[in-house]
Every structure is written in structure tokens, then in C-alpha cells.
Amino acid sequence: MTAAENVCYTLINVPMDSEPPSEISLKNDLEKGDVKLKTEALKKVIIMILNGEKLPGLLMTIIRFVLPLQDHTIKKLLLVFWEIVPKTTPDGRLLQEMILVCDAYRKDLQHPNEFIRGSTLRFLCKLKEAELLEPLMPAIRACLEHRHSYVRRNAVLAIYTIYRNFEHLIPDAPELIHDFLVNEKDASCKRNAFMMLIHADQDRALDYLSTCIDQVQTFGDILQLVIVELIYKVCHANPSERARFIRCIYNLLQSSSPAVKYEAAGTLVTLSSAPTAIKAAAQCYIDLIIKESDNNVKLIVLDRLVELKEHPSHERVLQDLVMDILRVLSTPDLEVRKKTLQLALDLVSSRNVEELVIVLKKEVIKTNNVTEHEDTDKYRQLLVRTLHSCSVRFPDMAANVIPVLMEFLSDNNEAAAADVLEFVREAIQRFDNLRPLIVEKMLEVFHSIKSVKIYRGALWILGEYCSTKEDIQSVMTEVRRSLGEIPIVESEIKKEAGELKPEEEVSVGPAQKLVTEMGTYATQSALSSSRPAKKEEDRPPLRGFLLDGDFFVAASLATTLTKIALRYMSLVQEKKKQNSFNAEAMLLMATILHLGKSSLPKKPITDDDVDRISLCLKVLSECSPLMNDIFNKECRQSLSHMLSAKLEEEKLSQKKESEKRNVTIQPDDPISFMQLTAKNEMSSKEDQFQLSLLAAMGNTQRKEAADPLASKLNKVTQLTGFSDPVYAEAYVHVNQYDIVLDVLVVNQTSDTLQNCTLELATLGDLKLVEKPSPLTLAPHDFANIKANVKVASTENGIIFGNVGYHIHPMVFRNHGNSMKFSILTSGWQEGKTSYDVTTYKCLFFFSFLKVTVNTNIIDLNEYLQHILKSTNMKCLTPEK
């Protein structure tokens, strides 16, 4: 085994362009050079040994001429050198020269400089030769009494490592460290000593903890963390000890260190499921979220609260803390607020929903008063959606929520207003008793709505649910107010022509002093006429939308006018009033048609909108019972069917979620009684500290997928035929933006193949990182070749290539059936639920991407399902 194959704790960068020096020159520099030259030479020696070079002739030179030096840099480099240099002969015996090295380090352990002592002790933790450590044991023991804490804590680590690897060298280490721990005052030294006792002699650690369990709160945070770990391990292995240490964990919840509070809360939840323990741990988590400034910490602790909620018996306890959880909303980060609102919504019950709604209403009003921030609008959307969900689950709350939310229909943020409108539409359909209130509030804010999309929705609601004669008259009044003076075309032409004369003003410009050629002063002034610019903001909202060319709202208005006119004729029996109202509605539609056909709007009216308005005019002129039923009954039934389907879908998803959370116990499952359980079976549960350590190191064991298609063998792609001279197959491993091709190449001939090369090329946004190295394959031999490919986008790409080789030095054969395989990015995409507004924004952003598809699927629904399955997407339109 070469030195390069040994375990090394130090990585040193090596310049690739430098030539390795000779052993003679290095020896000369180490013997006769100054300190700087010796330092550089020693660095080169270390690099060469790391690269696998054997330099046995330099060992004695370094011992004679470098080891006695007192320079700190050289002493640091010597620690690295002695760590990596071979210390034994080929037959496993210790080199004679190492006795001199051992004596040098015995002197360093007695050096007056505490840094040299501490560094030497840290180096001794890495030594694996008991013969070298045995003469140093008295000096290591003496370091436990050094005046400086740096030396003492490293001495504890050295003793722990030596005791773990070579117990016979210091058999009394636990007793020695226990005595050291009792008399030690420094927190870091006590922490290292206590940590050693936990792993070396747990009984002594428990004895020490029992003597000072009432003083744990006064300890440093690093020692408190180790105490929490000890209590967890002891109670995990022996649950009967819980009562002994549970009070200590309760006390540590009041620690000044956030890390200690977090670990103590997690340990308390693991050790006890009593409501008082769960409440104390949850309260500790909430305090941590509020006091910690790091948003990542807030999200991590929120995840722990979510985990607590998943347990059925803990959910009841957390429901009493909903108001405390809502204090987290004071955090400005949107992700923290989003997770907090979701948690509060999951925990809300009939006991606390009223308080929850009051807090959310205050938060909504608060977002309207603060200065605009990029996340304020999104936060308002979250609050509106949460209030929406509360009102659906608890209908009694809707009457308190609706008046506050209706004010936001006139908000500049269209997304928040759209959420409010969706909520109002659902509420007015489900809650008959709230319809008068909603219609009244809608009429109040109707004129102040700024978004055309919200305006269309408000028109639809008013046209659908205004059922009294007074409300219908109010809707017509608001529509006339929003349209302004009619006919629109004539009034706009008169306005354009009339603004030129009466509003002209004559003003005298400021006098200017000029100097003539004669040197005298002259004054110059000028008369100018000015006309104030026309302010488009003065236009009524609906008129402004129409002049901007948005005639889709005109089609919605025509439908609304038709509905309320048909309803008005059924409510009012007087023929004159019927004809008057009907004629007014038809006049409004006709003037909008006239405007659309004129040149005044920025964009002309579309044919679809013309057809819709014309249809409404025809319906009002004929007033047939069939059309009356379609406009006033069928539309509302369609909305009712859609909301019912949506409610069923939500109930189904909640049922699935509850089934996941409920712990299913089979009739023949054994019942475990703690008093009758063997001690070794008690500790069968997973150790949370060990799991977190493995997760941090990336060594968590993932469960294999039950689906056989997800196994590794099914990801192998055959590149060449079985009868080809060289058989090749590839396993494609996709990891985010990297694709690793593990290609198996098999020589199926009786010849030795030299310079067997895998040539790869890519199409699309794929880039080959490095060219695979050529190989020499013996007859019927095989080898693995790895190639890395970088992915630059989510588009699909193709990797293709061939295999080339030499049979004889002068004969090169290029073998390849244009081996090719596609990399489909959808294979590792994950599905994610998104709100409609977000989806529409993405669709608008990528609307320029058009893909031509050839398919033999005839059925449209089958083709849609095929697309959804291939792209891991969902369909926004609910299935009927």
C-alpha cells in the first residue's frame, strides 16, 4: 500500500505546471538553507509524499536539521509531515527514527508556549501507533493541569482518543476525567470532559449530572447541549429514567441559548407525550421563532411545529396556541408568513375561529396602511385566501369577513382583488342570508374598481344576484354613472371640439432683459395661449375601459343588462315602466356598438363582442320565456355545479390527508406494554441524534422504491448490439443540473483492443464536461467509463456517439451504430400545485414558445391526459 492510499486529513493544492524537485536538492535545502528555504523545502516534501512518492532518505535529515527549530510555521508543517509519513517498516515494525520524533514531541508537550502544546495534543489524536504514544502518556496527563484552557481541553480530547483506540495505555481515563470535570471551571474544558464520559463511561457522566442537576441552568450553552444529548440517550435506552431527568429538560427550556432551547424542546417531545410537555415544547418553539432574526431558523422551527401537529394527540394541545402562533406574522418574510398561516388554518376550530378572524382582519387592514413593499400585495393575497378558507369551513364568520374584504375590490393589486372577488362569488352563492349585504357593499365600491377584470366579475355578480326592484334600479344607476354621458360617440366628439375655445387662456410670458448692440437694456415679452391637457383620469371607469379598446367588458355589461332587464319585467307589472327600462338597456348596448365601430377607441371592437351584444339586443327585443330561463336560471346552476365539484374535490383531498395522518393498527398487531418490554427492545426506536448526524453527513439510508420500474436496472440504456465486437450500455444518473453516464464497455472479441475510446457529442443545451480517457481492453474484458454532462436548460437534449479502437497499432476501427439516447427533462421534474394567477403569469411569460406536435391520438381527452402524464402537470379545468 502506498502512502497516497492512506487516510489523510490535510489537502494541499499542488500547482500542475511545476516540476517535482529532486531528492538531492531537497536534502541540500533542508540541511543548509535558512528558515524560509527550509519551510519551502518541507512543503515540497509533503506534497510529494501525498502524491505517492517515497523519500526515505529525507527522514533523518528532517529529524536532524528541521525538528529542533522553534519556528511556528515549521512546527505546523512538521505536524502535517509526521501525520502522513510512513512510520513503519514493510513488515509492520516501528522505524527506529521515530524514537527521536517521540522525544521531540515529549519536549513540545512541555513547551512553555500554550499554542505549541495544544497543537501537539491535537496531532496526537491522529496517531495510530501505540508505541509512539506510550512514552508520551505522563506528559499528556500533566497537560490536564496546565494554566491555559486551550491546552487542557485538547488534553481531554487526546486522552479520549487514546482511550478509545488503545485502552491499555490509560485504563483509568474515565476516573481521571471525572475528577478533572469536578474541579474544572472552564466551560469548553467541561464540555469536552463531559462528552468523553458520555461515550466512555455513561454511569460516571450520570453521577456527575446528578450532583449538579440543580445548577444546569448556570452552565454554558455548549455544556448544556451535551447534557441534553446525554439525557436523550439515557432515556431512549432506559425509559424508566425519564422521571429522573424530565425536570432538568423543563429547566433547560428557559436557557438563554436558542440552540439549547431548541434541542431541549425536541428532546422533551420525544421523551413525553403528556399535554403539559407538548404545550411547553410548542411554546418554546413559538418563542424561538419570534425572537430569532434568521428566517431559515424560523422556517426550521416552524417545520417542527408542523410535525407536532401531524400527531393526532398533539393537535388538540396546539389548537389552544393558535393565537400565539399568529404572533409570528410580525415577521416580514413572506415564506414564514405563508407557512404560519397554513399552520394556523390547519389548527383552527370552532373554539378559536372568531379570534383568528379578528387577527387576520387587523392584518389585512394593516397591509393597506403600510408603505408598499414588493411582498405586501402577496401577503394580502395570503390573508384573503386564509379568510376565504375560514369562511367556507365556518359559515358564521362570513358576515364579519365580507365587509372588510369588499374594500379591497378597488385595490391596485389585481391578484388580491381577484381573490376577494372569487371569495365574494362563492359566499353570495352559498349563503342566501348574506346576499343583501354583499349586493349593498358591491354597489358602494363598484364605481371605485380600477381593474377591468374585477369590473367584469363585479358586473356578473350584480347582474346575477340583484333580485329586488330597488337593487336593479341601483345597478342601472351605477352603470349609467360609469358610462358617463350617452351617446358616447357624440359626447366625445363634442368634447374634443368644445375644449378648444372655452378653455383657452391667454397668458403673458415672463419679461426678459436683453442687451442691444449699443449696450443699452431692452425688455421683451410675449403673449401665448395655452389649453390644459385632457385628463383621461377624469373619465368614468367603464367609459375609460371602452375607449382603451377593451370591449370584452362591454359583452359582460350586455349580459348583465339583459339579466336585470328580464328580471325587472317579471317584478314590475306596469307596461310603461317595463318598456322604459328595457329601452334604456338597449340604448346602452347600441351606443357601445356605435362606439366600437367608430374610430375613437384605441382598438376596434372584435366580432365576438359584436355578436354577443347583438344577441343580447335580440333577446331583449323578443323576451321569450326560453331565453329568460337561460339567462336567469341556467347561469346560476352552472356556478352551483362548479362550486359543488370544487367542494367535493377539497373534501376528498382532506380525507386522503387525514387517512395519511391516522395511524392504522391492524387487528392482529401486537400490543406493547412498557413494563413488560425487554431493555434491548426499548432502544429499538431510532436515535434522533444519530439520524440528524447522518442527515447532516448525507448518509441517510433511502428506502428503495416499491415500483420495479424505479430500480437501477431499468435505467440502463443499450448503446450497441449484442453481436457487435464491442458491447456498450449506459446507466444515466440525473442529479439536478448534472447528468452522469456510467458506460459499461465489453470486449467481445479474442483480440486486445488498444486505445478503446468512447466518443460522445450532444445536441440541445447539454455540454460534455470532459472527454473520456481511452482504455486498453484485454480479450473478453470489460471496463466502466464515466462521462459528466452539464444541463443548461429544461429543454430535451440528445447524447450520441461511437466507440473506436485499435486491433493492431496501424489499424483503427470506428465502431458505432450511431448510438443515441434522449435526455428527457420531464423525467426528473416534480409536480407542484400552483394558484391560478401564478399559472396564468407563467403561461403569459412563455406564450412565445410554440411546439408543433405530431400524434396518432385522435381523442382530445386522451391526448390531454397524455400531455399531463408526460409533463407532470395538472389541468386547471375540473373534470366533469
N, C-alpha and C positions, 0 to 999 in steps of 0.2 A: 504494500500500500504506500503510495507516495504521500508527501506532505500536503499536496494540493487536495487530497481526498479526505484529510482530517477535518474535523469540525473547527471552524474559525469564527471568532466573534468580531473581527475587525475587517472592514472592507476599505481598501485603499485604491484610489484611482490611479491607473497606470497609463501614461502617455504612449500611444501606439506607434508614434513615429521615432521614438528614441531606441537606440541600440543597447542591448544589455552590456554592462561593463564586464571586464574580465575579473577573475578571482584575484589575480596578482595586483591589479590596480586598486581593487577594493582593500586588499590587505595592506598595501602601502599607505593608503589614505587613513585607515584605521590606526596604523602604528605611528605615523609621523605627522599627520595633519593636525591642524588646530581644532578647536571645539566645533567650529562651523563646518569644516570639511568632514570631521568625524560624524557629525549629525547627518549630512547628506549621504555619506557612505553607508551609514546604518539604515537609512531609509531605503536605499537601493537594495541592500541585503534582504530586508524584509519583503520587498516587492518580488525579488527573485525567488525567495522561498515559497511565497504564496503562489507563484506560478509553477511550482513543482521542481525548482532547481535544488540540488543537494550541494551544500557548501560546507562540508565537514572541516575543511582546513581553516575556516574563519572562526570556529567556535572558541578555540583557545586564545586567538588574537583579541577577540571581543572581551573575553574574561580578563586578559592581562592589561589591555590598553584603554578599554571603554568602561568596563564595570566600575573601576574605582572613581570615575569622575563624579562630581557633585552637581553638575548642570541639570536643571529640572527637565529641560526638553529631552536630553539624552536619557534620563531616568524614565520618562514616559515611553520613549521608543523602546527601551530595554524591556519594559513590561510587555509590550506587544511582541518583541522578539522572543522572549522566553515562553510566551504563550504558544507560538507557532513552531518553534524549532523542535526537531526530533530529539527526545530526551533519553531514548533507549537504544540499545544495540539491536541488530536484526533478530537476535534470539530473545529479546524482551528484557534484558537486564539494563539497569540504570547506568548511564555513562558516568565514568569517574569524574569528568569535569564538572558535573552537576553538583558535586560536593562543595566546590568552590562557590558556585552560584548560590547554594543554600546558605553558606556562611555570609555572603554579601547581603542576602535578604534578611538574615537574622540581625545584621547591623542596621538595615533600613527600618526594621520593626522597632529598634531602639533609638532611632534618629530623633533629634530634638524638634525637627520640623514636623508639625502635625499633618501637613498635606502629604508628605512622603510616607509617613506611617499609614495614613488612611488609604492611599493609592496602593501601597504594597498589600494591605489586607484585602482590598478588592481583587487584586491579582491572585491572591492565594485561593479565592473562591473558585477560580477556574482551573486550578491544578488538579490533575487526576492521578498523581503519583504519591502513594503513601510514604515512600522512602524519603521524598523531599520534604514532606510536611512534618514528619515525626520530630526532627531536631528543632523545628520552629514552634512547637506547642507551648513551651514555657513563655516565650516572647509574646505569643498571641494571647495567652491568659493575662499576662501583665498589661496588655493594652486595654483590658476592661477597666483598669483603674486610672487610665490617663485623664489629665485635667480637661482635655478638649472633647466635646461631644462627637465631633466628626470621627475621631479615632475610635471612640467607644462603640458607636453604632455600627461601624464597619467591622469591628472586632466581633460583635454579636453575629453579624452575617457570616463572617469567616468560620466561627465556631459552629454555627448551624449547618453550613455546607459540609464542613469536615465531619460533623457528627452523622449527617445523613449518608455520606459516602463511605466513611471509614470510622465506624462507631468505636472500634477498639482503640483509636488514638486518643479519644477523650470520652470515656464511658460515663463520666459524671457531669456531662454537659447540661442536662435538664436541671439538676440541682444547682449547678454553678450559675446558670442564667436566672433561675428563680431567686436566688439570693441577690444577684445583681439587680433584678427587677424591683425587689422590695426596697432597696436603698437608693435607686436611681431617681433623679429629679427631671432630667431632660425628656421631653415628650417623644422626640424621634427615637431616642435610645429605648425608651419603654415600649414604644410601638414595635420595634424590631425584636425585642426580647419576648414580648407577649406573642408575637406572630410565631416565633420559634417554638414556644411552649405549646401553642395550639397544634402544631404539626408533629412535634416530637414527644410531648408528654401532656396530653389534654387534661389529665387529672390535676397536675400541678397548676395549669392555667386556671382551672375552675376553682382551686383552692385560693389562688391569689385574688380572683374576681370576687369570691365570697367575702374575703376580708375587707374589700374596698367597694362593695356594691353600692353603698350609700353615697359614695363620693364620685361616682361615674360622671355625673354632670359637670364636675370641675375639671375633668381630664381634657386634654387637647383633642381636636377633631380626628386626627389620624389614629389615635389610640381608641377613640370611641367607635370608629368604623371597624376596627379589628374586633372589638368586644361584641359588636352586633353580629359579625360573622361567626364568632365562637358560639354565641347563644343560638344562632340559627342551626349550626351544625350539631350542637348537643341536643337541642330539642327535636331536630329532624331524626337523629339516630335513636333518641330515647324520649318519646313523648311524655313520659311521666315527669320529666324535669321542667315542663312548661310552667307549672305554678311557681316554681322557684325563681324563674327569671322574667316572668311576664311583667312584673312591676318595674324592672330595670328598663325594659323596652319602652314602657309608658313614659318613664322619665326622660329617655333619650329623644322622645318626640318633641321635647321642649329645648333641645340643644340649639346652640347659636349657629351651628354649621348646617347649611342646607343639605349637603351630601349625607350627613348623619341622619337628619330628619327623614330624608327620602328612603334610605336603607332601613331605618327603624320602622317606618310605616309599612314598607313591603314585607319585612320580617313579621310584624305584628299580624298582618292579614294572613300570612302563611301559617302562623302558629295557632291562631284563634279565629273562630267564626262567630264569636259572640257579637251581638249588635253593638255593644259599647265599644268593643275593639274595632269593629268596622267603621263606626262613626268617628272614633278618634283618628284612625288612619286616614279616612277621607277628608276630615277637617284639616289634618296636617298637609295633605296633598293640595287642598284648595289654598291654604296659606302660602305654600311654596309657589304656586302659580302666580298669585297676586304680587308677592314680594320679589320674585326673581325677574330680572330685566331681560334675560336672554330668551328670545322667542322659541328657540329649539328646546330649551329646558321646559318651557311651558307646554309645548306640544307633547313632549315625552311624558310629563306628569299627567296631562290630560288623557293620554292613552292608558295610563294605569287606572284612572277613574272609569274609563270606558270598560276596561277589563273587570273592574269590580261590579259594574252594572250588569255584565253578562251573567253573573251568578244569580240565580233566582232568589236566594235568601238574602242577598245583599242589596237587591234593588229596592226593597221596602225601606231600608235604612237610608239609602241615598236620596229617596224621594223627599225626605224631611230636610235635605240640604240643598234643594234646588235653588233657593234664594241666595245661599252662599255661593253656589256655583256661578250664578249670574253676575256676581261681583267681578268675575274675570273679564266681562265685557268692557271694562275700563281700559283693557289693553288695546292699543291702536292697530295691532297686527290683524289682518283680515283672516288668515288661516286659523289663528287662535280663536277669534270670534266665531268663525264658522263651526269649528268643532265644539265650542262651548254651547252654541245654540242647538246643535244637533243632540248633544248630550242632555240638555235641559228639556228638549222636546220629547226625548225618549223616556224621561223620568216624570213628566208632568202627569198629574192625576186630578181627579175632581176636587181633592182637598186643597191643592195649591195652584190650580189653573188661574184663579182670579188674581192672585198676587203676581203670577208670571205675566199675565196680560198687562197689568198695571206697569210693571217694569219695562216691558217691551214697548208700550205706548210712550213712556217717557224717553226711551232710547230713540224712537222714531222722531219724536218732536225735537230731540237734541240734535239729530243729524240735519235738521232743517235750519238750525240756528248757527251751527259752526261754519267756519270758512271752508270753502270747497277744497277737498283733498281728492286725490285720484281714487282712493278706496272708499270715500264717503258714499258715493252712489251705490257701489256694490254692497256695502254694509246695509244700506237702506233696503236693498232688494232682499237680502237675507232676513232682515227683520220682518218685511212684508210677507215673505213666504212662511216664516215661523208663525206669525199671527194667523195666516191663512190656514195652516195645518191645525192650530189650536181651535179655530172657529169651526172647522169641519168635524173635529173629534168631540168638541164640547159646544153644541149649538147655542147654549145660553149666553156664551161670550160674544157672539157675533154682533149683538146690538151695541155693545161697548166699543167694539173694534172699528166697525164700519165708519162712523162719523169722523174718526181721526184719520183713517186711511184715505177717505174720499178727497181730502185736501191735496193729496199727492197726485191726483189725476192731472193737475196743471203743472206738474213738476217738469223741469227742463230735461231731466234724465228719462228718456223714453222707456228704457228697460224697467225701471222701478214703477213707472206709471202703468206699463203693460201688466206687471204682476198684480198691481192693485185692481186693474180692470178685470183681469181673469178671476180674481177673488170676488169682486162685486157681482160678476155674471153668475158665478156658482152660487153665491149667497142668495141672490134675488130669485133664483130658480128653486132652491131648496127650502127657503124659509119664507112662507107666504106672509107671515105676520110682519116681516121687515120690509116688504115691498114699498109701502107708502113712504117710509123713512128714506130708503135708498133712492126712490124717484125724486123726493124733495131735495136731498143733498146733491143728486146728479144735476138737477136744474140750477142749483146755486153755483156750481163750479163749471157748468157747461161752457159759458162764454169765455172762461179764462184758460181753457185747454189749448196748449201750444202745438202739440204733435198731431199730425194728420191721422196717424194710425190709431191713436187714442180717441180722436174725434169720431172716427168711423165706428169704433166699438161703443162709444157712448151713444151715438145715434141709434145703433141697433138695439141697445138696452132700452132706451126711451121709447122707441117705436114698438118694442115687443111687450113692455110691461106697463105702459100708461093705460089704465083701464077706466078712469073716470073722465067725465066731460071737462072738468076744470084742469086736470093734468094734460089732456090732449090740447086744450087751448094754450096752456103754458108752453108746451113743446113747440107749437106753431109760432108763438110769440118769440121764443128763443131762436128758432130757425130764421125768422124774418130779421131779427136783430143781428144774427151772424152773417146774413147775406147783405145787409145794407139796403140801399135804395134800389128798387127794381122799376123797369127793366134794367139789367146790369149794363148791357152794351150802350144804350142811350145815355145812361147816367155817367158812364166812364168817358164817353166821347164829349159830353157837355163839360165834364170836369177838366178834361185836357184843354178844351178850348176856352173855358172860363177862367182858368188860372192865369192866363197871360196878361189880362188887363187889370182886374181889380187889385191884384196882389203886388203889382209892380210898385216899387218905391224908388223915389229919386233921392240920391244922397250926394253930398259934396265930399269929395276926397280930401284928404289932409293936404294942407298947403306945403309946398316945397320951396326952399330957398335956393336960388341958383345964382351963380356969378357970371356976369356978362363979360364980353371981350374987353370992355372998357374998364373992368374992375369994379363995377357997381353991382349992387344986390338987386335981384328981381324975384318976385313971388309968383308961383304958378299953381293953379288949382284946376280941377276937372270935375264935371258932373257925370255921374254914372247911374244907370238904372239897374236894379237887381230884382230878381224874383226868387223867393225861397224855394229850395228843392222840395219836391213832393216826398212826403214821408210815407213809405209803404207800411210802416208800423201802425199808422192811423187807420188802416183798413180793418174792417171786421174780419175775424179769423177765417170763416168759411169763404168769404169773398177773396181773401188773400190766397187760400189754397187753390181756388179755381183759376185765378189769374196767373198763378205759378204753373198751371197746366196739369194739376193733379185732379183728374176728373173721375177717378175711382171713388172718391168720397161723394161725388155727385150721384153716382149709381147707388151708393148706400143711402144717401138722402132721399132719392126717389123711392126706394123700397120702404123707408121709414114713413114718408108722407103717405104712401099708398096704404100702409097698415093702419095708421091713425085715422085716415080719411074713411076707410071702410068701417073701422070701429066706431067712429063718430056718427056715421049714418045709422048704425044699429042702436046707438044710445039716444040720439035725438030724433024725435018723430016729425018735427016740423020740417016740411019740404024745403022751405026757403033757406033755412039755416044749413040744411044738408047741401043744397046746391052751392051756397056761398062758400062753405068750407072746401068742398070738392073743387070748385073753380079756383080757389086760392092755391091749393096744392098743385093743380095742373098748370097754373100760371108760373109757379116757381120752377117746375120742371121745364116748361117751354123756354123760359128766359135763360136757363142753364144750357139747354140745347143751342139756343141762339148764340150764346157766348162761346160755346165750344166751336161752332162753325165760323166764328169771326176771327180776325187776326189779332185780337187783343191779348189772349193768353200766350204765355211763353211756349207752350206746346199744345197742339190741337187735340181735340177730344178723340179717343180711339173708337173704332167701330163697335167694340164690345159694349162700351159705356153708352153709346148711342142706342144700341139695341135694347139695353136694359131699361133706360129711361123711356124709350118709346113703348116698351112692353107695359111699364107702369102706367103710362098715359092711357093706353088701350084698356087696361084693367079698370081704371077709374071711370072711363067713359062708358063701359059696358056694365060694370058692377054685377057680375054673375056670381051666384052662390058658390060655384066650384072654386073660382079664384079667391073668394072670401075665405073659404076653408083652408086653401093652400097658404095664403099669406098670414092668417091669424091663428092657425092651429098646427099645421104640419111643421112650421119652423120651430115652434117651441117643443114639439115632440122630438125633433131631431136633436136639440140641445139636451133634452132629458135623457135620451138614449146614450148620448156621448158621455154625460156625467155619470150615468149608471155603469157604463162599461169601465170608466176610469176608476170609480169606487170599487168595483169588483176586482180590478187589477191590483189596487192598493191593498185590499183585504187579503188577496191571495199571496202577495209578497210578504205581508205581515205574518200570515200564517206559516209560510215557509221559514221566515226568520225565527218565529217562536219555536218551531219544530227543531231548528238547529240548536237553539239555546237550551231547550228542555233535555235533561239527562234521561235517556231511555234506559230503564232497568228491566231486563228480561225476567220472566217468572222463575227460571231455574238458576239465576245468578246467585253466587254465594254471598252471604251477609257477613261483613267483617266487624267483629267486636274488638275494640282496642285492648280490653283487659285479657282477652284470650289469644291475642296475636303474639307470635314469637318475635323476639327482639330483632332478629335479622330480617323478618318480613316487614317490620315497621319502617325500616330505612329503604324500602323498595321504591318509594317515590323519588322522583328526580330531584337532584340537588339544584336549587335555583342559582346559587353562586357559581356552581360548576357550569351550568347551562349558559349563564351570562358570559363567563370567561371564554367558553367555546365559541359563542356567537361573536365576541369581540375578535377572536383569532380567526374567524371564518371557517371553523372546523365543525359546524353544526351538521349533524347527520340528517340528510333529507330522506323522507320516505319515498320509496320507489312508486311511481305511478302504477295504479292498478291496470290501466289500459295498456295492452301489449303493444299498441302502435307507438306508445311513447318510449319504448325501450331503445337502447342504443343500436341494436342490430337493425332496426327498421329505419335508421337514419343513414345507413350505408348506401352509397350510390356506386353502381358498377360503371367503370370507365371504359374497359376494353372487354373483348370476348373471352370466353373460357378457353378457346382453342388458339388464341394468339400467343406468339412467343413470349410476350411479357403481359402478364395479367395485372391489372391495376383496379383498385376500388378505393373510394374515399369516404371517410366519415366527416360530415360537415357539422362543426360545433359553432353555434352563433351566440355571441356574448355582446349584447348592446351594439356597439359600433365596430366590433371586430368579428371576423369570420376566420376560424382556424380549420384548415384542411389537413386531416391526418390521412395521407395516401399510403396504402399498402401496395408495394410493387413486388411481384413474384416472378422469378426467372424460371420459365417452364421448359427451357432448353437444356441441352447437355454441354453447352459452351459457357465459358466465363465471359460475362458481359462487362466491358470496361466503359467508364465514363457514361454510365446509365443516367440520363438527365431527364427530369420532368420539366417540360416547357409549358408554362401557363400564360394565358392572356385573359383580359377581361373586357367586357362590354358594359356600358352603363356607368353609374357613379361608384365603381369599385376600383380599388387601387391595390396592386400587388406590392407588399412591403419590401420583400427581398426575394431574390431568385434562389430556388432550392439548390443545394450543392450536389454535384454529380457523385455517383456511387459506383462501386465495383461489386457485382453480384456473382457469387460462385454458382456452379450448376445447381439448379433446383433450390436456390437460396431465396430468401425474401428479406425485405427491409421496409422500414417506415420512413416516409418523407413528410415533413410538416411545412406548410406554407401559410403565411398570415396575409389576410386581405382586409383592407380598411373600407368601411362603408361610409359614403359621403352624404347620402340622402335616403329617403324611404322608397325610391323607385326600384323596380325589379332590375336585376342585372344577370349577366351570363358569364360564367367562367369556363374557358375551354383551353385545350392544349393537346400535347402529344408526348410520347416517350421516345427518346433517341438513345442509341448505344453503339459501342464498338464491339464487333466479334473478334476481329484481328486489328492490329494497330492501324492499318491503312484502309480498313473497310468500315464505313459508318452507315448505319441503317436508321432511318427515321420511321418509327412505327407509331401510327396513330390513326384511329378511326374518327378523327375529329371529335375526340371525347369531350363531352359538353354536359353541363348541368346548370340549371337555373337557380338563382337565389331569390326566393320569394319573400319579400319583407313582411308580408301579411302572416307568415308562419310564426313569427315571434311577437306580433302585435297583441296587446291585451285590450279587451273591450272595456269601455268606461261609460257610465251614464252621464249625460250632459243635458243641461237645460236647453229649451228650445231657442232662447235668444242667443246663447253661445253657439249653438249649432248653425243657426242662420248666419251669424257673423262669419263662421268658418266657410260656409258654403259660398257666401258672397266674396270672400277673400280668394277662394280657389275656383271662382266661376270661370276664369280664363282657361283652366285646364280641361280639355275635351279629349276623350279617348274613344276611338272607333272600335266597336266590338263586333266580331262575327260569331254567331252562336247558332246551334241547331235546336235550341229550346224554343218551342212555339208558345207555350202557355206563359202569360205575363206574370202571374203569381208565382209560378215555378221559377222563372228567371229572377224575380225579386228575391226569393228565398236563397237562390244560388249565390247572388251577389252578397247578401247579408252573411251567409256562411263563409264565403271566401274572404271577406274584408273584416270580419269580427265586428260588424256594426248592427244597429237595431233600426227598425222602421219607426218613424215618428207617428205615422198614422196608425191608430189602434186597429187590430183585426176585428172584423165583424163576426 
